[in-house]
Amino acid sequence: MSEAARVYQHFREIFGGEPRTRTGRPGRVRTREVSGSEPFTPGRDPKPLADTIDSLSTQLGWNGPLSQHDVLASWADIAGEETARHSEPIAIEGGMLQVRCESTAWATQLRMMRTQLLTEIMTRFPGAGVESIRFQGPDAPTWKRGPRSVPGRGPRDTYG
């Protein structure tokens, strides 16, 4: 028995707890009920906060969305600093990561790197559920609204 346990038992005897030895009928063995709130019993040590949060997120089913957010937040680490300056992950829907690129040239470059990026994501974030990546170029201007449009017709020549 450790020193702390002996001191605890001694204080229990002094201050009205159960005595260490009991006088009773010979041959009768008493068993104490363990409530789980006694000091020095197994399972009483404090648990790290990270373990508690991990078990809570698993219990509530948040692991997938949290992993997806980690993918979006760490795009610079996945793709590299230079590439991340010219591209931005938008969302993950139905297992597809959508990435908007600064130009069509960057979108083409990233399409060639698709396998490497997908392997990196699956290795580092297996719970994210990313199965494919879609690279979009910049949004092209639309001629459906504005001063150069005619209802029902395409863009008009404004030079004469």
Phi, psi and omega in degrees: 000137182285166180300317181296320180292322178295318179296319178299313179297321179296315178296324177298321178294317183291316188262024170096014176280188178294136176291160182292319179244144180241142174261131182197194178294139179291146178088348180270126180251125178262139174248138179272143175280132179263119183270346181087358180248016179272145178293156177068014175265155180299145178088003182267351181290144178294147180259147176298147182298324180298320179295321179294317180293320178299316180292324178293316180294326176292317181297322182272355178078031182264358185299317180298306179297326178291322177294321178297319177295323177298322178298313181295321183286332183251034180299323180297324178287326182286309187268340185104153185298313183297315180294322181293334177290337183251005179214158182214125176288134184263305185197166173238115181228125177061033179083005181247123175275125180256127182237126177265130183253157183291326180214168178292332177295317178292324177296320178294318178299317180290330176297325178288336180265006187307312183297317179296315180294318180295320177297317179297317180294315181294328179287312185278329184229072183292335182276358183285335178076024179279120181251334179207167181232138177241123180256127181249140173282183179294156179291127179281149179293147179256145179254016182279341179227158176113183186289341183261020182241150176236133182304128177086357181230166183279197181293147183253148174282126183258008183257028174128000000 
